[in-house]
Structure formats: C-alpha cells, structure tokens
C-alpha cells in the first residue's frame, strides 16, 4: 500500500476547495499522526507510521467551515483503527466464520473486547431492511446472493449467548449488504476509495457531508437515498 505523502510533498500540493462552500482554500499547516492501521491490498493489516495530515482554511471570510484536515486513503478522523479496518475485521469474523474471536482479534491487532464492540457498532449503523431498500434503489435487477449461516458458537464470556448469536447473524447480513452497496455505487460512478465497502462508504460520507461515524458513541444516521447526476451519493 502507498504510504501517505510526506510533509514536504504536502506543501507542494495545491489546496483543495472548501468542502462546505466550495470557495478556494489555502494551506494552514499540518499535523502528525504517529501511527494508524490500514487494510493492505492483500486484505491483511498494515501499520503506517508518521502520517502528515495537511490543514487547510477557507478563503471565504463568511464561511463557517473555517478550517479542515486533509486525509489520506483510508484515513479518518480520530482513529488508530479507521472504519475500513473495523469493517474488514468484523467481516472476517462473521462472514468467514472459520477463525475464532481471539484469532481474528490478533490478526487485526486489536483486543477481543474491541472486536466485539465493532460487531455491535456495525449492527447499530442501519437495519437490514433499510440497507436492502438502498441497494434495491441503486439496482432493482437483483440483490446479493443468500448467505450461508455463520458460525455462532464463539460467544464472549460476558455476553449473553442468545444476544451474541443474534448480533453475529445481523452483522453478517449487514457486512455483505454494505459490500454489495459499495459495488453498486462504484458501478454507477460514485468516487469511492479502494478497500472494504463499508469503510469506503463512510469515508465518502465524511468527505462529502463532513459526517463522522463514531464507534463508541452515537453518530449521525447514514443516508443513501440515491445517486446525483455527478455520481455522488446524496444525503
């Protein structure tokens, strides 16, 4: 995977327009992120060290945006583990169904408790009915193929077995539907970055609407009501 540009390279790049009012932007320094997890092209965990993130400010004095941070591919605000990594880890556990909770957590460099929280986080993003409606709106010709039943025999000690199995089944359906939605969006020309579908969709929502999806507190609802003529998802 390509590493994030260096600080010197960032200085040479032109400032993007303001994401809110679309007026010209200008450079406003940079910030260093010491370490962040990424999903490598082969689907494994990769740690990237020393990521310089540029800061920009809007040249329009009346814009409430003031300033913002530029993010590299798979980058996301306030994350050592960005949504792309969390989505890949949950998908490996609930869709693959071949590795234990401990093995998947070790593979993705997180604790078992963190992985179980990611499962719950995924389950709270949307309902399957909402997500199926969105997929159907993008392409009414078909839906994802039916999924095989997940292995649901690995419940964490502190969780109720029935609740845990229910969460695993729901997370498995949602993970597959988010991947399907990302595939449909890319087919329609939506500019999604490479990598896990859910991570790409959340990054797109952040870039376009400045919505941050938190993993440990309530987040703005996700809205995928259609495609604009320019190929971008509308809220």
PEMOVEN-V830887 format. One record per residue. N is the residue number from 1. SS is DSSP state (@ for helix, = for strand, . for the rest). PHI is phi in radians with two decimals (999 if undefined). OMEGA is omega as a letter, one per 20 degrees, with the letter a starting at -180 (none if undefined). Layout:
n=(N:N)
ss=(SS:SS)
phi=(PHI:PHI)
omega=(OMEGA:OMEGA)
This chain:
n=(1:2:3:4:5:6:7:8:9:10:11:12:13:14:15:16:17:18:19:20:21:22:23:24:25:26:27:28:29:30:31:32:33:34:35:36:37:38:39:40:41:42:43:44:45:46:47:48:49:50:51:52:53:54:55:56:57:58:59:60:61:62:63:64:65:66:67:68:69:70:71:72:73:74:75:76:77:78:79:80:81:82:83:84:85:86:87:88:89:90:91:92:93:94:95:96:97:98:99:100:101:102:103:104:105:106:107:108:109:110:111:112:113:114:115:116:117:118:119:120:121:122:123:124:125:126:127:128:129:130:131:132:133:134:135:136:137:138:139:140:141:142:143:144:145:146:147:148:149:150:151:152:153:154:155:156:157:158:159:160:161:162:163:164:165:166:167:168:169:170:171:172:173:174:175:176:177:178:179:180:181:182:183:184:185:186:187:188:189:190:191:192:193:194:195:196:197:198:199:200:201:202:203:204:205:206:207:208:209:210:211:212:213:214:215:216:217:218:219:220:221:222:223:224:225:226:227:228:229:230:231:232:233:234:235)
ss=(.:.:.:.:.:.:@:@:@:@:@:@:.:.:.:.:.:.:.:.:.:.:.:.:=:=:=:=:=:=:=:=:=:=:=:=:=:=:=:.:.:.:.:.:=:=:=:=:=:=:=:=:=:=:=:=:=:=:.:.:.:.:.:.:.:.:=:=:=:.:.:.:.:.:.:.:.:.:.:.:=:.:@:@:@:@:@:@:@:@:@:@:@:@:@:@:.:.:.:.:@:@:@:@:@:@:@:.:.:.:.:@:@:@:@:@:@:@:@:@:@:@:@:.:.:.:.:@:@:@:@:@:@:@:@:@:@:@:.:.:.:.:.:.:.:.:.:.:.:.:.:.:.:.:.:.:.:.:.:.:@:@:@:@:@:@:@:@:@:@:@:@:@:@:@:@:@:@:@:@:@:@:@:@:@:@:@:.:.:.:.:.:.:.:.:.:@:@:@:@:@:@:@:@:@:@:@:@:@:.:.:.:.:.:.:.:.:.:.:.:.:.:.:.:.:.:=:.:.:.:.:.:=:.:.)
phi=(999:-1.22:-1.32:-1.15:-1.01:-1.28:-1.09:-1.13:-1.15:-1.08:-1.10:-1.46:-1.42:-1.21:-1.26:-1.31:-1.20:-1.07:-1.24:-1.70:-1.82:1.18:-1.33:-1.02:-1.95:-2.49:-1.15:-2.51:1.53:-2.77:-2.29:-1.81:-1.78:-1.15:-2.78:-2.60:-1.41:-2.39:-1.66:-1.24:-0.99:-1.52:1.46:-1.81:-1.38:-2.36:-1.73:-1.93:-1.81:1.06:-1.67:-1.54:-1.92:-1.30:-1.91:-2.24:-2.34:-1.42:-1.42:-1.53:-1.14:-1.64:-1.40:-1.31:-1.16:1.07:-2.55:-2.72:-1.84:-1.59:-2.14:-1.38:-1.01:1.22:-1.22:-2.78:-1.07:0.98:-2.37:-1.42:-1.91:-1.26:-0.97:-1.07:-1.23:-1.04:-1.12:-1.15:-1.15:-1.12:-1.08:-1.09:-1.35:-1.55:-1.54:-1.12:1.18:-1.82:-1.90:-1.30:-0.99:-1.13:-1.17:-1.18:-1.07:-1.14:-1.04:-1.77:1.21:-2.19:-1.49:-1.10:-1.10:-1.10:-1.09:-1.14:-1.15:-1.12:-1.07:-1.13:-1.07:-1.07:-1.13:-1.64:-1.27:-2.68:-1.49:-1.10:-1.12:-1.10:-1.22:-1.15:-1.10:-1.13:-1.07:-1.12:-1.17:-1.34:-2.72:-1.44:-1.35:3.08:-2.23:-1.00:-1.11:-1.04:-1.63:-1.24:-1.19:-1.29:-1.33:-2.07:-1.73:-2.00:-1.52:-1.17:-1.00:-1.47:-1.81:-1.16:-1.05:-1.11:-1.12:-1.09:-1.12:-1.11:-1.13:-1.10:-1.12:-1.15:-1.08:-1.11:-1.13:-1.15:-1.04:-1.16:-1.20:-1.13:-1.10:-1.14:-1.09:-1.07:-1.11:-1.12:-1.14:-1.10:-1.10:-1.50:1.69:-1.23:-1.36:-1.64:-1.25:-1.25:2.03:-0.93:-1.02:-1.08:-1.05:-1.17:-1.15:-1.17:-1.13:-1.09:-1.13:-1.21:-1.07:-1.52:-2.08:1.00:-1.64:-1.75:-1.67:-1.46:-1.81:-2.18:-2.64:-1.10:-2.19:-1.07:-1.13:-1.48:-2.28:-2.29:-1.58:2.80:-1.96:-1.40:-1.03:-1.50:1.55:-1.86:-1.22:-1.67:-1.27)
omega=(r:r:r:r:r:a:r:r:r:a:a:a:r:r:r:r:r:a:a:a:r:r:r:r:r:a:a:r:a:r:a:r:a:a:r:r:r:r:a:a:r:r:r:r:r:r:r:a:r:a:r:r:a:r:r:r:a:r:r:a:a:a:r:a:a:a:r:a:r:a:r:r:a:r:a:a:r:a:r:r:r:a:r:r:r:a:r:a:r:r:r:a:a:a:r:r:a:a:r:r:a:a:r:r:r:r:a:r:a:r:r:r:r:r:r:r:r:r:r:r:r:a:a:a:r:r:r:r:r:a:r:r:r:r:a:r:r:a:a:a:a:r:r:r:r:a:r:a:a:r:a:a:a:a:r:a:a:a:r:a:a:r:a:r:r:r:a:r:r:a:r:r:a:r:r:a:r:r:r:r:r:r:r:a:r:r:a:r:r:a:r:r:r:r:a:a:a:r:r:r:r:r:r:r:r:a:a:a:a:r:r:r:a:a:a:r:a:a:r:r:r:r:r:a:r:r:r:r:a:r:r:r:r:r:none)
